[in-house]
Amino acid sequence: MGPSRAQSRPTLKTIAEMTGLGVTTVSRALKDAHDISAKTKLRVRKVADAIGYHPDRAGVRLRTGKTNVISLVLDQTDKVPEFARRLIVGISDVMRGTPYHLVVTPQSRTDDPMDPVRYILNTRAADGVIITHVRPDDERIEVLRQSGLPFVAHGRSLTGAEHAYHDFDNRAFCEMAANRLISRGRKRLALLSPPSEFSYYQETLAGLAATAKAAGVPFQVLGGIDLDSSSEVLRQAGMALRHQDYVPDGIICGSELCAMALIDGMIQSGLNVGQDIDVIAKETSDLLNFTRPRIDSLREDLIVAGQQLATHLLDVIEGRDTTNLQSLSQPVPVWRNEG
């Protein structure tokens, strides 16, 4: 009878025998210990990858109380698959070569947002948590702070609670978008806003309000729809736009997919996008490079966001001061129209 699966499973001893190093050195190399040379770490990791070595996580947890798991609590109701994919790519880039592996904990916006956090805390399922879709007075942040479990947020609470975060500057996004529209001669602005329960709604609205006031132009938030509305609802809203009392000639939209649905309705109603009305969108993918009509956009790099979130979380786990682990990325203009 051949060796059992358990007996044939590669171990630290296997790597030690193949490299000629001690088991302790191999273990510390895989843990990225600072006193092990980069050359030795690379050698050990190459052998570990070649033989398919994976640490016995149950054993590690029994010995150390650590899971070596990072949990990303991810909202499953997002319409834009690029959000999740790019965030995960960025996080994984940083986690590669560390003892940690990433587990996605799904969440639906129709459920209590505390449920995934309670599960992680009650089961001690992770050594660190990344949360997204932050609210101004987010209960998850306060509970995680009190628990002592390391965490980082994609977004900021607005209650003044200190925590590690990486965020996109949505206020700057709206200021830059509004100024671009105004520079193109637009005089009646409108916003397809985020859902009002999230922190970035307030930031977005504040950016537009300040810029519109300074320029002396009116603006409105498009009523009855937001970035969570279905594509068909947005298309219908685009068709009805020219028949409303307030007909904007410049619209700011925080999602390329939502902008495309709105534009489709406008075109069907007879509006000429680029002449009668301009639309500026936030983009997180390359989609707008391949669509017509060409519209201007401002880019949010979600891979970089994932990298920043993972880096901040590893620093929190190491005990670094969270007030120094707060970063904000700036919008990058992608102007596709002249002027």
N, C-alpha and C positions, 0 to 999 in steps of 0.2 A: 504493500500500500504506500502511495506517495505521501509526501509531507502534507500536513493539514494546512488550511488557509492561514490560520493563526501562526503556525510555525514558519511559513514561507514569507510572512509579512516583513519587509525591510525594517530594520531598527537602527538606532544610533550606533550600536555595535557593528552592524553591517557597514555603515559609512566609515567608522573608525578603522576597520580592517582593510577597507579598500583604499583609504587615504594614508594609512600609517600614522594617523593622529590618535590621541587619546579620546575616549568617549566624552569626557568633560569638555575638551576643546571643541569637539564637533557640536556638542549641545550649545555651547556659548556662541559659536560661529553662526549657528542657525537662529540664535536669538539676537544677532546683530550686536553682540557685546562690544563695547568701545575699546577693550584691550586686546581684541583679536584683529589681526591685520586684514586689510581689504583683500589681499591676495589669497589668504587662507579662507576667508568667507566665501569668495568666488569659487574656489576649489571645492569646498564642502557642498555648496549649493548645486554646483554642476553635477556632482556625484549623486546628491539627493534627488535631483530632478531625473537623472538618467535611470535610477532604479525605482522611481515612483515612491519615494519615502514620504510619508505623512505622519505627523506626530499623533500619538495616541491621546486624543483630546480628553477622553474620559479619565485617563491616568493623570494627565496634567491638572485637570480640575480637582481630582482627589488630593494631589500633592500640594497644590499651590492655591486652590480656590479660584484660579483664573480660568476663563473659558477660551481665551484667545479669539473671541468673536466680537466683531463690531456690527451693530444692528443699524441698518438704515430704514427708518420708518417712512414708507413711501406711499403717498396718496395714489390710489388706483383709478381715481375718477378723472385724472388729467387727460385731455384729449390729445396732447402732443407727446407721442412716444419718444421723441428726441430728448425731452426733459429727463426722463428716467435713464435712458441709454447713456447719454453724455455724462450725466452726474455719476453714474456707476463706473464708467470708463475712467473718469478723473480720480475717483476714490480708489479704484483698483490699482491705478498707476502708483499711488503712494503706498498702498498696503503691500504691494509686491516686495518681497525681500524682508518683510517683518513677520513676526509670529502670528499676526492677526489675519483672519479671513472674514469676508463680508457676507452677511446674511441680510436679505431684504425682508422686512416685516411689513406686510401689506396693511393698508388702512383705507377704508371707504369714507368719503365725506359725509355719508348718511349715518355713520356710526359715531359713538362717543370718541373723540380724538384721544381721550385718556386711556382707552382700552389697550392699545399696543404697549404703552408705557407701563401700565399696571402689570401686564403680562411679563414684560422684561424684568421689572423690579421684583415681582413675586417669585419668579422662577430663577432669578439670577442668570438669565440667558445670555448676557453679554457683558463685556468689560467696558463698553462705551457705546453711546447712542448718537446717531445723527437724526435730527428731526427737520421737517420741511413744512411749508405752508403755515408760517408763524402768525399768530393773532396778536393784536395790541396788548392784551392782558392774558397771554397764553398760560393756562393752568399747568401745562406740561413742564414749562420752564421752572416754575416755582417748586413743583413736586420733585423734579430731577435735582434741583439745587439742594433741597432739603435732604434728599436721599444720599447725596455724596457720590452718586454714580457719574463718572465723567460723561459729558455730552457737549455737543456743538449744534448750533441751529443754522439752517439756511434761511436767514431773515432775522429781524430784530423785533423783540417785544418793545412796546413803547411805554412801559411802566417804570422804566429806570432800573430794572433788575439787571445786575451785572452778569453777563454770561459770554462764553465764547461764541462767535458767529462769523459767518461770511455772508455778505449780502450784495445784491446788485443795487446800484444807486438809481432807484426808480424816480426820485425827484429830479435828478440830473437828466434822466431819459426824457421826462416830460418837458423840462425846460428847453432842452436841445431840439426836441421835435417841434414844440410850439414856435420857437425862434426860426426854425427852418421854414415852417408854413408861412409865418409872417413875412419872412424875407422873399417868399414867392408870391406875395401880394394877397394872401388869404386874410379875410377880415371877420369871419364868423367860425369859431373853432368848436370842436366837439370832441368828447372822449368816450371811447368804448372802454369802460373801466373794468378793473378786476372786481371780483366779489367783495362787497363792502366789509366782510368780516375779517379780512386779512390786513396785516400791517402795511403791506405795500400799496393798498388802496389809498390810504391816507397820504403816503409819500407821493404817489403819482398825482393825486388831486392837488396837493400843495404846490407841486412844481408847475402844473398848468395854471393854477390860479394866480401865482406870483408873476408869471411871465405875461399872461393875458392882461393883468392889471397894469403892469409896467408899460405895455404897448397900447393900452386903451382899446383893446378889442374884446368883444363878448365871447363867452364860451358856455357850453352846456355839457352835462353828462348825458349820454344817450339813454333814454328812459326804457325800462322794461327788459333790457338785455345787459349782459356783461360777458366777460371772457369765458364763463362756464356755459353760456347758452349753446344750444346745438347749432350745427352748421346751417340747417334748414331755417331755424328761427332767425339767425343772423342774415341769411339771404333774404327772407321776407322783410326784415327790418330795413335792409338796403333798398329794396324795391319801394318801400313806403316813405323813404327819407325825403324825397322831393315834394311830398304832399303834406308835410308837417308845417306847423306855424313857424318854427325855427329851422331853416334849411342851412346847414353848415356848408362852408366851402373848403374846410380843412379838418380832417379827422385823425386823431391819434389813437393807435390800437396796440395793446400790449402783447399781441400774438400774431404771427404770420398767417396761421390757418384761419383765425377769426377774421383777419383783414381780407383774406381771399374770399371768404363766404360773403362778407358784407359788400365787397366790390362786385361780386357776381350779381347780387341783387340790384346794385346801383346801375350797372350796365344794362340789365334787362329793363330797367325803368326808363332808360334813355339818357342817363347822366354820362357825360364823357369824363372819365377819370384821367386826370392830368390837365384838363382844361376847365371843366365846370367845378371840379373838386379834386383835392389832393388827399392822399392817405399816406401816413407814415406809420410803420409798424416796428415793434420790437421783434428781432429775429434771433432764433437760437439754432438755426440750421441753414443750409444753403438753398432752401426751397425757392426763395424769391429771385434767385439768379436765373431761374428757368420758367418763370411765369410772365404772363402779359395781362394787363399793361405793367410796365416797369414802375415800381414804386420805391421811394426812399425808405431806408430803415436804419435802425440803430441796433448794434449787435451785442448780445450777452453771451459770453463764452462759458458754457456750462461745464465743459471739461476742466477748465481752470477753476471753476467754482468747486467741483468735486475734489480737485487736488488741494485747494485751500481748506476745505472742510476736514479732509482726512489729516492734513498736516496739523491743523489746530487741535483736532481730537487727540492725536498722539501726544501733543504737547500737554494737553490737559491731563492725560493719563500719567504723564511723567511728573505732574505736580506743578507745572508752570502757572504763573498768575494769569487768570482769564482776561484781565483788563488789557493785557498785551496781545491777546489772541482774538482780535476783532478787526476784520478787514472788509473793504468795500471796493467792488470793481466798478469801473467806469464804462459807460456806453461807448461803442466805437461806431462812428458814422459810416454808413454805406450809402452814399448819395448816387443814385442811378439816373437822376434827371439833371439837366443843366440848370444853372442859376441857383 
